[in-house]
Amino acid sequence: MRLRALLGTDALGLRLLGGEDELDRTVRGVMTTDLRDPSRYLSGGELVLTGLAWRRRAEDSEPFVRILVGAGVTALAAGEAELGEVPDDLITACERHRLPLFAVSEDVAFAAVTEYVVRQVSGERAGDLAAVVDRHRRLMTAGPAGGGPDVVLDLLGSDLDLRAWVLSPTGRRIAGASEPLPPARAAALAGEHLAAIRAGRHSPYRTKVDGTTYSLFPVTGSGRGTAIPSDSRDVRDVRDVRETVLSDWLLVVEADAGDWPAARLDLLQGVTQLIAVERDRRDAARTVRRRLAQEVLELVQAGAAPAEIAARLRVAAPVLLPGLGTAPQWQVVVARVEWGQGGRDAMDGTNAMDGTEGPGADGTKTAVAGGPVAQALLEEILVDPATVGGTAMAGVGADSADRIAVARTEDEAIALVPLPTTPPRTPETPRTPEPVDGHGHGPGTAAGQAAGQAPDLADDPGLHADALLAAVRGPLTAGLADDGRLTLGVSAAVHSAEGLRGALEEARHARRVAAARPGRVCAAGHHELASHVLLLPFVPDDVRRAFTARLLDPLRDYDRRHRAELIPTLEAFLDCDGSWTRCAARLHLHVNTLRYRVGRIEQLTGRDLSRLEDKLDFFLALRMS
């Protein structure tokens, strides 16, 4: 329990005399003493109660407090019955050593304080095991049928003074304390949780983020995979942890569970089981949406008539967009998760465009099917409000979980995302200014798209590849560890059933473009299919290397010997469309110095940067390198 809880209990009659900034300290026990030196009986973390019988003169306070602090005592509570009030010298000594000090009214017996602390710290009432059983019963009553995870976590706060949250594997808040975790901290905790699972550590996982200690408890639903204990030799009937690591929830408790008694650990494990019931309930609720998406996908892939696909979409629209009066647009998102050697090979962008699954570490095909993993993960990515804020999806409602339908094959997941029809831009509607990068290129320019920037979002409502993964890349990278990889492609919005087949192929092409890039978590959108970015991944690796080496190696060698910065100069010159004045201004050079550098580039490579063909060759070489 925390010291703060003592002040919130009126029956104890405690007054804080000093140490207001230390009220978040943890109390692990209680001891009553009037010895001058009680250190031999202290183990650290205690609330010490004293009647001040040890104090004969003012000078006695300093050594007494110093002994308590040296023993790791959490706080001191002094009774007022002996001296009428707590002496100033004791208050001063506690302030000097930053030891919180309470005054105990003469009307309150030390036994009452002791009983309260023991009851809270041990998780029992007066040492009776029936209290733990009673607490479990109350938690069961407050399970999904009685209010869901929030009610369970409220009981943890009221009974045990524990702040707790339930998070998704990407750090999205599902339930928890009234004060939410900052998004960056939640993502960091989710990443720590996933990394601990992949490393095979035993739960609860303890970690410190931003100076605060947390304990992380996995929430594993019924029938879901279980990690193999490190000391277990029997792996029969134990599913591969990779099947569920990217979809299981976690319970975050703001406390260090390392020194908890067994009763409290059992209680928290019971809480995770209750939360798992809610997780299973939500999974079951997705069944209808998954079936709708699967039926549409099968029709599209079978080449069914547009009228038949349109009829199926009319059935899906009321389920995914209840109450919407207009026919929606649709967007397709394709995701693939690869494990084993295939995930490692794809890290450098090689062998990623053929759509085949890589071998495992022993040369055989990995045993973990990517489709189900990608399906659960795609549902999580799309439901996160951070991924749809500011797009058309934001206007549909806060709970986007009820509007995402994800089908799957053996190797990939396909999401059918409805978007409400948006009115066309009118002349009176101002255009959102396009941000520019450090080279002056906005996302609407060809150079901006080549650099991976998205076009003006106002012109293209809906989901955007980079935005989908921006908030979840960190946690997912931890869960993928050194043998997994996620690639994702996003299509443009289509307005009819006739466009769905093209949207599906477009999303798959975009995913293959993402797969050709290095990194554990990569995405590409339909915008990138309209430029050279689509073509470059299909160039064989040996051709890439030969092409870039022939053009750029002479410049790199010269830069290495003379520190001439020819490569940065070339990049800036092309970004400025060959403008001498703009390029010189960007590089803070005199135009004559710039002309000298460009002349040196032409001399070393035998190319002419005034010719469009040579400019294009240099541009492609820089992109491929």
N, C-alpha and C positions, 0 to 999 in steps of 0.2 A: 504494500500500500504506500501511498505518498503522504508526506507530511500535511499537504493541503487538506486531505480528508479529515484530519483531526480538528481543524478549525471549523469545518462544515458540520460538526456534530455538537449541537447545543448542550446535550446531556453531559458532555465532558467538562464544560466550563473552562476551556483553555483560552488564554489570551497570548497573543504573539508579542513578545518584547523585542525581538531582533531576528534578522535573517529572512526578511520577506522575499529576497531574491533566491532563496534556497529551498522554497517550499515544494519543489518538484523532486527533492531527494526521496529515495526509497527507504522505507522502514522494514527491516527484516526480523525484528524481535523487540522485546522490551525487558528492562531490568530496573529494579529498585535498589538503591544503595545509599549509604551515608558514610562509606569508607573514604579516607583521603586518597587512596590509590586503589581503585577497583579494576585496574587493567587486566589482572589475571583472570577475571571472570567475563571479560568482554571479547567477542569474536568479530565485531564490526557490524555496522548497520543497525545498531540498537537505538531505541528511544530510552534514554536514561531518566528515571524518576528519582528525585532526591528531596529529602526534607530539610537539607542544609545543616544537619547536625555536625558535619565535618568542618564547618566554617567557624573559626574562633575569632579571626580578625580579617580585615579587608585583604591583606596580602595572601590569604589562603586561596582566593578565587583563581588567580592566574595559574598556578601549578595544577590545580584541579582540572580546569578547562583544557590545559595543554595535554594532560594525560588522556582525557577523553578523546580529543582530536587525534592524538597519536594512535589510539586504539581503533580509529575509524568509526566512532559513534556518529549517528545521523543527526541527533538533536538532543537537547537537554530540557527537561521540564522540572521546574523548581516549585515546591509547595509553599504556600503563604502562611501555613498554620504556625510555623516555628517563629518567624521574625515579623509576621504581619504583612510584609511585602518583600519582593525580591530586591536584594541590595544592588546599588548602582555599580559597585566594583565587579559583581558577577556579570552584569549586563555589558560592562565595558570589555571584560575579558572575552566574552562570547563574540562581541562585535569584532575584536581584534583578530580572533581566530576563525571568523566566519562560521561559527557554530550556531544554528538556530536555537532560540531560547523561548520557552513557553512558561507562563505562570499558571499554576494549578490552584484554583480557588480552594479555600479551606473547607468549603462545603462538599468538595468532591474527594472521595477516597481514591488512593492510588490503585486500589483493587479494581475499581470501575474502569480506569484507564487501561490497566493491564488486561482485563478481560476483553475490552473492545479491540485492542491491538492484536492480541493472540487470535481472536476470532477472525479478524480480517486477514492477517498474514498467513495463517495456516489453512484457510479455506474451510474451517470447521467452526461450529458454534460450541464453545466450551469443550472442545476436543471431541465432540460427538460425531462419528462418521455419518450419522443420519443427516447431518447438515449438507454434506456433499451430495447424498442421494436426493435430498429435497431440492437442491439447486439444479441437479440434472432434470428432475421432474418439471420444474418451472421452465427450464429451457425447452423441454419437449413440448410443453403446452404452448409456448410462444414460437413454435416452429412455423413452417410455411403456412399451415392452416390458421395460425394465430397472429399473422402479421409479417412473416418473412424474416430475412436475415437482420433487418434493422432492429426489430424487437429483441432478437437474441443478443445483438451487440449492445443494445441499451442495458440489458441485464448485466452484461460484463462490466459496463461502466458503473452502474449503481451498486452492484454487489462486491465487485473486486477492484473498483477504481482503475479499470483498464480501458484505455482508448484503443479502439480496434476498427479496422476497415476490411472489407472484402474487395479485392481487386481482380481484374481479369489478367491474363498473361501479358497484356500490353500495358498494364497500369491503369486501365479505365476503372473508375470507381463504380462498384455495383451496390454497395451498402456500407454504412459505417457511421462514425461519430459525426456530430453536427458540423464540426469544423473539418472541411475536407483537406486532404493532403495536397500540397502544391503539385501541379502536374509533373514537373521535372522530378520531384522526389518520388512520386508514385511510379514513374517510369523506371527510375533507378532501383527501387525496391523490387519491381517486377523482374528487372534484369538480374538482380542478385539471386532472386528465387529460382529463375530458370537456370542460371549458371550452377547453382548448388545442386539442382536435380541432375543436370547433365554430368556433374562431377561425382555423383553417387553419394553425396553427404547425407547423414541421417538428420531428419527433422526433429525439432524445429531448428530452422537455420537462423543464426543470430548475425546481425550486421549492424553497422553504424553508418548513417547517412546524414550529412549536414550536422554532425555532432550529436545526433540522437540515436540511441540504441533501439533496434526493433527485433522482434522475433517473428519469423515467417513460418506459417503452418500450411502445408499443401491441402487443398480441398479436392479430394478424389471421389468422383461419383461412382455409383454402383456399376460394376461391370467394366470400369475403366482400367487402364493399365496401372501397374504398381511397380515402382522401382525395385530392383533386386538388391537386397541388403548386401553390403560389402563382404560379410562373413558367410554368405549363403553359398552352398555348392549345388543346391537343387533348383534348377531354373525351369522346371516343368510347370505349366499352367501359369507362368508369370509373363505378362505381355511386355513387349519392348517399350521402354519408357518413351521412346521417340514418337510412339503412336498418340500420346496424349499430352506431352510436355508443352505443346504450343496451344493447348485449349483448356487445361485445368485452371481453376481459380486458385487464389491463395488468400489466407487470413493473415493480416498484418496486425500485430499487437505492439503498441509502444511500450515495451518493457524488455528486460533481459531475462529470458526464461532459463538461463543457465543454472540458477540456484533455486528454482522453484521446487516445492515438494511434489512428490508423485501425484498426490490428489489433485493439485491444480493442473498439472500436465494432462492427467486423464480427463479433467473437465474440459480443457481446451480441445483435446482430441474429439470429445463428444460434440463440441460446438461445430467443428469442421464436418462431422457426419451430418449434423442438422442442415448445415449450409449446402452440403452435397445433395440433399433431397431437393432443395430449391433449384440447384443447377440441373438436376435430372428433369425437373418439371419444365424448365425453360427449354431444355433440349427436346422434350416431347412436343412442346408447342410449336417447334420449328418443322415438325414432320409434314404438315399440310403445305407449307411454303416450299419445302424441298421437293415434295411430290409434284407441285405445279411446275416448278422450274425443270424437273426431270422430264416431264411430259412435253414441255415446249422444246427442250433441247433435243429430244428424240425426234420430234417432228421436223425440226430445222435440219438436223443432220441427215435425216432420211429423204430430204428433198420434197417434203409434203407441199401441197398446194397452199399458196398464201392465204386463201380463204379459210382453210382448216386451221392454220396457225393463228390467224386473227380471231377465230372463234375461241381458241384456247386462251388467248390473251384477254379476251373479254371476260372469261371466267376468272382469270388471275387478278385483273385490275381491282375489283371490289375488295378482294382479300388483302391486297398489298397497299391499296390506297382507298380505305373506306371513306365514303362521303365526298369523294372528289367528283365534281360534275363533268369535267372535261377528260377526253381521252389522253392518257399520258404518253410521253416519249419513253423510249427504252434505251438503256445503255448496257453493254456487256463487259464484264471484267473476267479475265482468265488468270488463274494463279496455279503455280506448280511448286511443290516442295520435293526436293531430291535429297536423298540421304546416301551416305557411304562414299565410295571413291568418286561417284559421279558428281556429288556436291563439291568435293575438293578440286576435281579437274575443272569444273565450271568457274571456279574462283578467278582464274586468269582469262576467262572468256573463250577458252578453247573447247572444241567438240560440243558446243552448246546450241548450234543451230539446226541439228539434224533431228531433234525431237526425241531421241532415244534416251533410255535411262542408263546411267553409268553403272559399272560393276561395283561390287562391294570391295572391302579391303582384301578379301581372299580371292578376288578375281571373279566371283559369282555375282549375280544380280542381287541387289539389296532386298531383304525380306520385308521391309516396311513399305506398304503401299502409300504412294504420295497423295492419291486422290482424297481419301477421307481426312487426312491431316490438313490438306489445303482447303477442303470444304469448311471445316470448323474454323480455321484461321481466317479465311476470307469473310465468313460471317462476323467474326470479331472485328476485323479491320473496318468493315463497312458500317458496323453499328456504332463505332466510336464517333461521338458528336464532333470531335476535333477534325475528323476527315471530311465532314460534309458541311461544316459551318461556312456560311458565305456563299453557298451554292444553292441551286434550286431545291436541293433536298432539305435545306434548312427550313423551308416554308411548309414542309409536309407535316411537321410535328417533331416533338422532342424525342419520342421513342422510335427511332429509325429501325430498331431491331425487328419490328413487326412489318417492315416494308422491304425486306431483303430476302430474295429467293435464290438459293445456291444449289445447283446440281453438281454432279461429279461423274467422272469416269474413273478408271483405275489409276490414272496418272495425274489428272488435273481436276480443278474445280472451276465451274462456270457460274457466275452470278448474273442474274437478270435483275437489273436495277431500274425501277420505275421513276420517272421524273415528271412532275406536273408540267403541262404546257405553259410556256412563258410567253408573254406578249412580245411582239417585235419591237426593236428599238425605234423610237420616234425621234424626229429632229430635235424635239425639246429635251430628250433624255441625254444628259451629258455623258460623255465617254470617260470611263475611269482612266486617269493618266497611267501610262505604262511605265513601270520602273525600269531603270537602266542599270546595267552592270558597270564594273569599273572601267570597261572599254567604251562606254557610251552606247552599247547595243541594247535595245529593248527586246522583249520577248516577241514582239510582232515582226521583227526583222528576220531576214534569212540567217544572218550571222547569230542573232540571238537564239533562234531555234537550233542552229548547229551546235551551239554551246550548251544545249539541253534546257533552255528556258521555255516555259509554257507561254503560249500566246495570251492575249488579253482575256481574262476569265469572264469579263462581262459579255463578250461575244460568244462564249461557249459555256453556258451553264451546265452543271453536272459535276461528275467526278473527274479529278485530274490525277494522273499517275503519281507525280511527285508529292502532292498533298496527301495522298492516301497513306504513304509510308513515312512522312516526315516525323510524326510523333511517336511511331512505334518501332523505328529502325533499331534503336539501341536495345530494348528488351528482346526483340526477336533475334538479333545477332547473338545475344547471349544464349538463347535457347537453341539456336542452330549449331552452336559450338563450332567444332572444327570439321564436322562431317555433314552439315546440312546447308541447304541453299533455298531461298525463296525468290521466285521471279514472277512478275505480274505485268499484265498488259491491259490497257483500257481502250475501248472503242469510242467512236463519236456517238452522239445520240441519234437514234433513228425514230421515225414518226409512224412507221407502219410495219406490218408483218413482213412485207416484201424486203425490208431492209435488215431483218434480223440475221439472215445467213451471212450477209456481207459484214455485219457488225461482229459476228462471231469470228469470222476469218480475220478481220482487222485486229481484234483483240489478241488472237493467237499469234499473228505476225508481230504485234507490238511486244508480246511476251518473249518471243524469240530474239527480238532486238535487245530486250533487257537481259536475256540470258547470255548474250555475247559480251556483256560488260563484266568487269571484275567486281567482286564484292559479294557479301553474303546475302544482302537484301537489295534487289534491283527492280525498278519499274520503268515502263515506257508507255507513252500515250500515242494516240492516233496522229497527233501533230507531227511526230517524228517520222511517220511513214511517207511524208511528202517531201523529203529532202535526201541528201546523200547519206544521212545517218542510217537509212534503211539499207543502203547498198553495202556500206563498209563492212558490216559483220559477215557478209557472205564471201568476202575476199579471203582466199586461203592464207594461212599464217605465213607460209614461206614467201608468198608473193608480197605480203605486207612488209615483212622484214627487209626483203631485198629492195623494195621501192623506197622505204623510208631511209634505209642505210645509204642508198645511192645519192639521195638529195641532202640528207641532214648530217650524216656522219662527218663530212669535211668541215661543216660549221661547228659541230660539237668539239671536234679535235682542236680546231683553231681557238674556240672559246676556252678550252681546257688549258691550252698553252699560254694564251695571251690575255685571258679574262676580257675579251672584247665584247661580250654580250650580243653576239650576232643572232642567236636564236630568239631572244626576247625582242630584238629589233625587228626581225622578220615577222614575228607574230603581231607586233604593234602596227607595222606597215600594212599588213594585209587587213587587220581590223579597221584601219583608217581608210580602207579602199584606195590605197596608194596615194593618199594626200600627204605631200611633204610637210606642209605647215601644221596640219593637225597632228601628224605623227611626231614631229619634232617637239610640239608643245606638250604632248602626252609624256614623252620621254625626257622632257626638260633638257633638250639638246639644241644646239645651233643647227640650222638647216644644212650647212656645209658639212658638219660632223655626221649628220644622218646620211647625206649623199655619199660620204666616204664609206660608211658602214655598208650601205646597200651595194655600192660598187665592189666592195670586198666580197660580199655574198655572191654576186654575179661572177666574179673572178674565180672563186673557189668551186663553184658548181657548174660553170659554163652555161648558166641560164640568164634570161633577160627579164627582169621584173616589170618591164613596160609592156610585155606581151601577156595577153589574157591566159593563154595556155600554160605558160610557166607559172603565173600566179596561182592558177588552179592546181597545178601539180604540188606546189609548195603547201597550199592550203590543205589538200588531202593528206599529204605526208605528215603535217603537224597534227591533224585529227587522228590519224591512225597510230601515231606514236604515243 
